[in-house]
Amino acid sequence: LFAQTHSARVGGQAGALLEWRVERRSLSLPMIPLHNQALLLSCRIAGTLLCHINPAGWRTPTLATVTRSAIHSTASKRFLPSQRVKPIAAQPIGSALQKSCSVLQHLCTRQHETVDPYVLLEGELRHIYQDIREEIELATNHPELGRIATYYFDGQGKALRPMITILMAKALHSDRPITKGQRQIAMISEMIHTASLVHDDVIDQSFARRGKPSVNVLWNQRQVAQAGDYILAVVSMMLARLQHNDVTLILSEILADLVQGELMQLDTKETENERFAHYFARSYRKTASLIANSLKAVAVLTGVGERTAEISFQYGRNLGLAFQLVDDLLDFVSSAEAMGKPAAVDLKLGLATAPVLFACEQFPELNAMIVRRFRGEGDTERAYELVHRSEGLEQTRFLARKHCAEARRLASQFDQSPYQQALVVVCDFVLNRMK
């Protein structure tokens, strides 16, 4: 109870999920923050309770097994029989606290092996960009179109979306190599994402992307727009070759969502009460849908049941929303050099993202700026200042952590394997961008 009550008051730091199993029954204390003093107090309170209760049906008041599933770790390890905690009889509080606290602190500070998803999938990802370039270049005999369309496939990207897609395929069947169709879905996810970046560069008039000049700086807008369309045309051909109607329908939803999300961003007329719902709907369509539906598609192609496909989808949805929240946060706290693109660009585009919406609760004057899309004199500078003075940035961090915690919970439902553990680590990758 203490941990649940106070976890939000210490910075919302999600530390670990401690699950206590006593004989046939269990008690779970979710979201105990591990890097502050709340840990010590939580351990003492919970330890004292376990030392002194003896419900009917338990043969002895023993702590038979203690299991830690770490949110920020890559593995869940159970004590072996030789490591089990000895029975704890009812004792004076001082002695009980000492023993219970030492056991729990040992559990919370144990070091786990780190699974690096990129190392784990080194073979599968090594030639992903090269294969995409070949798909694009083989489909055209127009050299300039090929150069524009492949400009962002230079191997300098993180390949996050294909990495997650292949991880999911392996997590669902870790004993099998990925199929050609699964790898095609991974490539398609990156191609759709990149096509959306090309179109965004035209719409937003960007001048930098991934630390280099954006496509619309090097070529004219008509050429760039056509190149973005061409990437999607190649995607359509790849989808046809999969010869799987359900997968085609799922991945087609991504394209519909991207267009709708862009229109929601360009024309916003929502009221104050509708803004958060509008923001999350837009974030899902522009960012999370691509990840969620790619993972669902690879699950369907793998042949798993509807429940597993839905878990895959929801994992991707939560991860995608967290990614967008972090992206919106970084727009306020990172430099242009660190991001590889201009900072504070959302305000300049007239967009009210999560930090601004949260800041409105403390500074209502932001509402008028949102309505006029920050086009008034000094609006951008004033809004930027108010966001930094408010709790908007910290609330955005908390919300990103919440979605990552849900993604971790969903990932834990897959069979344990290095690939399942890597799905958990990906959540850390997303959150670590905030540091």
C-alpha positions as CSV (number, residue, x, y, z in Angstrom):
1,L,0.0,0.0,0.0
2,F,2.8,2.4,0.9
3,A,4.5,1.7,-2.4
4,Q,1.4,2.2,-4.5
5,T,0.5,5.3,-2.6
6,H,3.9,7.0,-2.8
7,S,5.3,5.8,-6.1
8,A,3.9,8.8,-8.0
9,R,5.3,11.3,-5.4
10,V,8.9,10.4,-6.0
11,G,9.2,11.4,-9.6
12,G,7.1,8.6,-11.0
13,Q,10.2,6.5,-11.3
14,A,9.0,3.0,-12.3
15,G,11.6,0.6,-10.8
16,A,10.4,-3.0,-10.5
17,L,7.6,-5.3,-10.0
18,L,8.2,-7.4,-6.9
19,E,6.0,-10.5,-6.8
20,W,6.0,-12.5,-3.5
21,R,4.9,-16.1,-3.6
22,V,4.1,-17.8,-0.3
23,E,3.2,-21.4,-0.8
24,R,0.1,-21.4,-3.1
25,R,-0.7,-17.7,-2.7
26,S,0.9,-14.5,-3.9
27,L,1.0,-10.8,-3.1
28,S,2.1,-8.3,-5.8
29,L,3.4,-4.8,-5.2
30,P,3.5,-3.1,-8.5
31,M,5.7,-0.1,-9.6
32,I,7.9,0.1,-6.5
33,P,10.5,2.8,-7.1
34,L,13.9,1.3,-6.6
35,H,16.1,4.4,-6.8
36,N,14.9,6.4,-3.8
37,Q,14.2,6.0,-0.1
38,A,10.7,4.7,-0.7
39,L,12.3,1.3,-1.5
40,L,13.7,0.9,2.0
41,L,10.4,1.8,3.7
42,S,8.4,-0.4,1.3
43,C,10.7,-3.3,2.0
44,R,10.5,-2.8,5.8
45,I,6.7,-2.6,5.8
46,A,6.1,-5.5,3.4
47,G,8.8,-7.6,5.1
48,T,7.3,-7.1,8.5
49,L,3.9,-8.1,7.3
50,L,5.2,-11.3,5.8
51,C,7.1,-12.1,8.9
52,H,4.1,-11.9,11.2
53,I,1.0,-13.2,9.2
54,N,0.0,-16.8,9.1
55,P,-3.3,-17.2,7.3
56,A,-5.3,-20.4,7.5
57,G,-4.1,-22.9,4.9
58,W,-0.4,-22.0,5.1
59,R,1.5,-24.7,6.7
60,T,4.2,-22.4,8.1
61,P,4.6,-18.6,8.2
62,T,7.5,-18.9,5.7
63,L,8.6,-16.8,2.8
64,A,9.0,-19.9,0.5
65,T,10.0,-18.2,-2.7
66,V,10.7,-14.6,-3.7
67,T,10.6,-13.6,-7.3
68,R,11.7,-10.4,-8.9
69,S,10.6,-9.4,-12.3
70,A,12.5,-6.2,-13.1
71,I,11.0,-3.7,-15.4
72,H,14.3,-2.1,-16.2
73,S,16.0,-5.5,-16.4
74,T,16.1,-7.9,-19.3
75,A,15.4,-11.1,-17.4
76,S,13.2,-12.5,-14.6
77,K,15.1,-14.9,-12.4
78,R,13.7,-17.2,-9.8
79,F,15.6,-18.4,-6.8
80,L,16.8,-21.9,-7.1
81,P,16.0,-24.3,-4.3
82,S,19.4,-23.9,-2.8
83,Q,18.9,-20.1,-2.8
84,R,15.5,-20.1,-1.1
85,V,15.0,-17.9,1.9
86,K,14.8,-19.8,5.2
87,P,11.5,-19.8,7.1
88,I,11.0,-16.7,9.1
89,A,9.3,-17.2,12.4
90,A,7.5,-14.3,14.2
91,Q,10.2,-12.2,15.7
92,P,10.7,-8.8,17.3
93,I,10.1,-6.1,14.8
94,G,13.7,-4.9,14.8
95,S,15.1,-8.3,13.9
96,A,12.3,-9.0,11.4
97,L,13.0,-5.7,9.6
98,Q,16.7,-6.4,9.4
99,K,16.3,-9.8,7.8
100,S,13.4,-8.9,5.4
101,C,15.2,-5.7,4.4
102,S,18.5,-7.4,3.6
103,V,16.7,-10.1,1.5
104,L,14.7,-7.6,-0.5
105,Q,17.5,-5.2,-1.1
106,H,19.7,-8.1,-2.3
107,L,16.9,-9.0,-4.8
108,C,16.6,-5.4,-5.9
109,T,20.3,-4.8,-6.5
110,R,21.1,-8.1,-8.2
111,Q,22.8,-7.7,-11.6
112,H,21.1,-9.2,-14.6
113,E,22.6,-10.1,-18.0
114,T,21.9,-7.4,-20.5
115,V,20.4,-8.4,-23.8
116,D,21.2,-6.0,-26.7
117,P,18.5,-6.3,-29.4
118,Y,20.8,-5.0,-32.1
119,V,23.5,-7.6,-31.2
120,L,20.9,-10.3,-30.9
121,L,19.6,-9.5,-34.4
122,E,23.0,-8.5,-36.0
123,G,22.6,-11.1,-38.8
124,E,19.0,-10.2,-39.6
125,L,19.6,-6.5,-39.6
126,R,23.0,-6.3,-41.2
127,H,21.8,-5.9,-44.8
128,I,18.3,-4.5,-44.1
129,Y,19.0,-1.1,-45.7
130,Q,20.9,-2.6,-48.6
131,D,17.9,-4.9,-49.3
132,I,15.5,-2.0,-49.2
133,R,17.7,0.1,-51.6
134,E,17.7,-2.9,-54.0
135,E,13.9,-3.2,-53.9
136,I,13.6,0.5,-54.7
137,E,16.2,0.6,-57.4
138,L,15.1,-2.6,-59.2
139,A,11.6,-1.2,-59.6
140,T,12.7,1.9,-61.6
141,N,14.9,2.8,-64.5
142,H,14.9,6.5,-63.5
143,P,18.3,7.1,-61.8
144,E,17.2,10.4,-60.1
145,L,14.0,8.9,-58.7
146,G,16.1,6.1,-57.2
147,R,18.6,8.5,-55.7
148,I,15.9,10.6,-54.0
149,A,13.9,7.5,-52.8
150,T,17.0,5.9,-51.3
151,Y,18.4,9.0,-49.8
152,Y,17.4,8.2,-46.2
153,F,18.2,4.4,-46.6
154,D,21.9,5.1,-46.1
155,G,22.3,2.9,-43.1
156,Q,22.6,5.8,-40.7
157,G,19.1,5.3,-39.2
158,K,18.4,3.2,-36.1
159,A,16.3,0.7,-38.0
160,L,14.1,0.6,-34.8
161,R,10.9,-0.5,-36.5
162,P,12.4,-3.4,-38.5
163,M,14.3,-4.4,-35.3
164,I,11.1,-4.5,-33.2
165,T,9.3,-6.4,-36.0
166,I,11.9,-9.1,-36.3
167,L,12.2,-9.3,-32.5
168,M,8.4,-10.0,-32.3
169,A,8.7,-12.7,-35.0
170,K,11.5,-14.4,-33.1
171,A,9.8,-14.0,-29.7
172,L,6.7,-15.7,-31.0
173,H,8.8,-18.7,-32.3
174,S,12.3,-18.4,-30.9
175,D,13.3,-21.9,-32.2
176,R,12.7,-21.0,-35.9
177,P,14.6,-18.7,-38.3
178,I,12.6,-15.8,-39.5
179,T,10.8,-16.4,-42.9
180,K,11.2,-14.3,-46.0
181,G,7.7,-12.9,-45.4
182,Q,8.4,-11.8,-41.9
183,R,11.6,-10.0,-43.1
184,Q,9.6,-8.4,-45.8
185,I,7.2,-7.0,-43.2
186,A,10.1,-5.6,-41.3
187,M,11.4,-3.9,-44.5
188,I,7.9,-2.6,-45.3
189,S,7.6,-1.0,-41.8
190,E,10.8,1.0,-42.4
191,M,9.8,1.9,-45.9
192,I,6.4,3.3,-44.8
193,H,8.1,5.2,-42.0
194,T,10.6,6.7,-44.4
195,A,8.0,7.6,-47.0
196,S,6.2,9.5,-44.3
197,L,9.4,11.4,-43.4
198,V,9.8,12.4,-47.0
199,H,6.3,13.7,-47.2
200,D,6.7,15.5,-43.8
201,D,9.8,17.2,-45.1
202,V,7.8,18.7,-48.0
203,I,4.8,19.7,-45.7
204,D,6.9,21.1,-42.9
205,Q,9.7,22.6,-45.1
206,S,12.3,20.9,-43.0
207,F,16.0,21.7,-43.6
208,A,17.6,18.9,-41.6
209,R,17.0,15.2,-40.9
210,R,19.2,12.7,-39.2
211,G,22.0,15.2,-39.0
212,K,22.1,15.9,-42.7
213,P,20.2,18.1,-45.2
214,S,16.7,17.0,-45.7
215,V,15.5,15.8,-49.1
216,N,13.6,19.0,-49.9
217,V,16.8,21.0,-49.5
218,L,18.6,19.0,-52.2
219,W,15.7,18.4,-54.6
220,N,12.6,20.4,-55.5
221,Q,9.3,19.7,-53.8
222,R,7.6,18.0,-56.8
223,Q,10.5,15.5,-57.1
224,V,10.5,14.8,-53.4
225,A,6.7,14.3,-53.2
226,Q,6.9,11.9,-56.1
227,A,9.8,10.0,-54.5
228,G,7.7,9.5,-51.3
229,D,4.8,8.2,-53.4
230,Y,7.2,5.9,-55.2
231,I,8.4,4.3,-52.0
232,L,4.8,3.5,-51.1
233,A,4.3,2.1,-54.6
234,V,7.2,-0.3,-54.0
235,V,5.6,-1.2,-50.7
236,S,2.4,-2.1,-52.5
237,M,4.2,-4.5,-54.8
238,M,6.0,-6.1,-51.8
239,L,2.6,-6.6,-50.1
240,A,1.1,-8.2,-53.2
241,R,4.0,-10.7,-53.2
242,L,3.2,-11.8,-49.7
243,Q,-0.1,-13.2,-51.0
244,H,-1.7,-12.9,-47.6
245,N,-5.0,-11.0,-47.6
246,D,-5.2,-10.5,-43.8
247,V,-1.6,-9.1,-43.6
248,T,-2.3,-6.8,-46.6
249,L,-5.4,-5.4,-44.9
250,I,-3.5,-4.9,-41.6
251,L,-0.6,-3.1,-43.2
252,S,-2.9,-1.0,-45.4
253,E,-4.5,0.4,-42.2
254,I,-1.1,2.0,-41.5
255,L,-1.3,4.0,-44.7
256,A,-4.8,5.2,-44.0
257,D,-3.8,6.1,-40.4
258,L,-0.8,8.1,-41.6
259,V,-2.9,10.3,-44.0
260,Q,-5.6,10.8,-41.4
261,G,-3.1,11.7,-38.7
262,E,-1.4,14.3,-41.0
263,L,-4.8,15.9,-41.7
264,M,-5.6,16.0,-38.0
265,Q,-2.3,17.8,-37.5
266,L,-2.9,20.3,-40.2
267,D,-6.5,21.2,-39.3
268,T,-7.3,21.3,-35.5
269,K,-10.6,22.7,-34.3
270,E,-11.1,20.7,-31.1
271,T,-12.3,22.3,-27.9
272,E,-10.3,22.4,-24.6
273,N,-12.0,19.3,-23.4
274,E,-11.3,17.4,-26.6
275,R,-7.6,18.3,-27.0
276,F,-6.0,15.3,-25.1
277,A,-8.3,12.8,-27.0
278,H,-7.4,14.5,-30.2
279,Y,-3.7,14.5,-29.4
280,F,-3.6,10.7,-28.6
281,A,-5.7,9.9,-31.6
282,R,-3.2,11.8,-33.8
283,S,-0.2,10.3,-32.0
284,Y,-1.6,6.8,-32.6
285,R,-2.3,7.4,-36.3
286,K,1.0,9.2,-37.0
287,T,3.3,7.0,-34.9
288,A,1.9,4.1,-33.0
289,S,-0.2,2.5,-35.7
290,L,2.9,1.7,-37.8
291,I,4.5,-0.2,-35.0
292,A,1.4,-1.8,-33.6
293,N,0.1,-3.0,-37.0
294,S,3.5,-4.2,-38.2
295,L,3.8,-6.4,-35.1
296,K,0.2,-7.6,-35.5
297,A,0.9,-8.4,-39.2
298,V,4.0,-10.4,-38.4
299,A,2.1,-12.3,-35.7
300,V,-0.7,-13.1,-38.1
301,L,1.8,-14.3,-40.7
302,T,3.5,-16.5,-38.0
303,G,0.1,-18.2,-37.5
304,V,-0.5,-17.5,-33.8
305,G,-4.0,-17.1,-32.4
306,E,-6.0,-13.9,-32.2
307,R,-5.1,-13.3,-28.5
308,T,-1.4,-13.4,-29.2
309,A,-1.8,-11.2,-32.2
310,E,-3.7,-8.7,-30.1
311,I,-1.0,-8.7,-27.4
312,S,1.5,-8.0,-30.1
313,F,-0.6,-5.1,-31.4
314,Q,-1.1,-3.6,-27.9
315,Y,2.6,-3.9,-27.1
316,G,3.4,-2.0,-30.3
317,R,0.6,0.5,-29.6
318,N,1.9,1.4,-26.1
319,L,5.5,1.4,-27.3
320,G,4.6,3.7,-30.1
321,L,2.7,6.2,-27.9
322,A,5.6,6.3,-25.5
323,F,7.9,6.9,-28.4
324,Q,5.8,9.9,-29.6
325,L,5.6,11.3,-26.0
326,V,9.4,11.2,-25.7
327,D,9.7,12.7,-29.1
328,D,7.4,15.6,-28.1
329,L,9.4,16.0,-24.9
330,L,12.7,16.1,-26.7
331,D,11.4,18.9,-28.9
332,F,11.5,21.1,-25.7
333,V,14.6,19.8,-24.0
334,S,17.1,18.7,-26.7
335,S,19.3,20.8,-28.9
336,A,19.1,20.7,-32.7
337,E,22.6,19.0,-32.7
338,A,21.5,16.2,-30.4
339,M,18.2,15.5,-32.3
340,G,19.6,15.8,-35.8
341,K,16.7,18.1,-36.7
342,P,15.5,21.5,-35.5
343,A,14.4,21.9,-31.9
344,A,11.0,23.5,-30.8
345,V,9.7,22.7,-34.3
346,D,6.3,21.7,-33.1
347,L,5.5,25.1,-31.7
348,K,6.7,26.7,-34.9
349,L,4.3,24.4,-36.8
350,G,1.5,25.5,-34.5
351,L,1.2,22.1,-32.8
352,A,0.1,21.6,-29.2
353,T,1.8,18.4,-28.0
354,A,1.6,16.8,-24.5
355,P,4.0,19.2,-22.7
356,V,1.9,22.1,-23.9
357,L,-1.4,20.5,-23.0
358,F,-0.2,19.6,-19.5
359,A,1.2,23.1,-19.1
360,C,-2.3,24.6,-19.9
361,E,-3.5,23.3,-16.5
362,Q,-1.1,25.7,-14.8
363,F,-1.0,28.5,-17.3
364,P,-4.5,28.9,-19.0
365,E,-3.1,31.7,-21.2
366,L,-1.7,28.9,-23.4
367,N,-5.3,28.1,-24.5
368,A,-5.6,31.2,-26.6
369,M,-2.2,30.5,-28.1
370,I,-3.3,27.0,-29.1
371,V,-6.4,28.3,-30.8
372,R,-4.3,30.7,-32.9
373,R,-1.7,28.0,-33.4
374,F,1.1,30.1,-31.8
375,R,0.9,32.6,-34.7
376,G,0.7,35.7,-32.5
377,E,3.7,37.9,-31.9
378,G,5.9,36.2,-29.3
379,D,3.6,33.2,-28.9
380,T,6.3,30.6,-29.6
381,E,8.8,32.1,-27.2
382,R,6.2,32.6,-24.5
383,A,4.8,29.1,-24.8
384,Y,8.3,27.6,-24.7
385,E,8.9,29.5,-21.5
386,L,5.6,28.5,-19.8
387,V,6.1,24.8,-20.7
388,H,9.5,24.9,-18.9
389,R,8.0,26.7,-15.9
390,S,5.2,24.2,-15.6
391,E,5.1,20.5,-14.7
392,G,4.2,19.6,-18.3
393,L,7.6,18.1,-19.1
394,E,7.6,15.9,-16.0
395,Q,4.0,14.8,-16.6
396,T,4.9,13.9,-20.2
397,R,7.8,11.8,-18.8
398,F,5.5,10.1,-16.4
399,L,3.0,9.2,-19.1
400,A,5.8,7.9,-21.4
401,R,7.0,5.6,-18.5
402,K,3.4,4.5,-17.9
403,H,3.0,3.3,-21.5
404,C,6.4,1.6,-21.4
405,A,5.4,-0.2,-18.2
406,E,2.3,-1.5,-20.0
407,A,4.4,-2.6,-23.0
408,R,6.7,-4.5,-20.6
409,R,3.8,-6.2,-18.9
410,L,2.5,-7.3,-22.3
411,A,5.9,-8.5,-23.4
412,S,6.1,-10.6,-20.2
413,Q,3.2,-12.7,-21.5
414,F,5.3,-14.2,-24.3
415,D,7.3,-17.4,-23.7
416,Q,10.6,-16.5,-22.0
417,S,13.5,-16.3,-24.4
418,P,16.3,-13.8,-25.3
419,Y,14.0,-12.3,-27.9
420,Q,11.2,-11.8,-25.3
421,Q,13.7,-10.2,-23.0
422,A,14.8,-7.9,-25.8
423,L,11.3,-6.7,-26.3
424,V,11.5,-5.5,-22.7
425,V,14.9,-3.8,-23.3
426,V,13.4,-1.9,-26.3
427,C,11.2,-0.1,-23.8
428,D,14.4,1.1,-22.0
429,F,15.7,2.3,-25.4
430,V,12.7,4.5,-25.8
431,L,12.9,5.9,-22.3
432,N,16.6,6.4,-22.4
433,R,16.1,8.9,-25.1
434,M,14.8,11.2,-22.4
435,K,18.2,11.2,-20.6
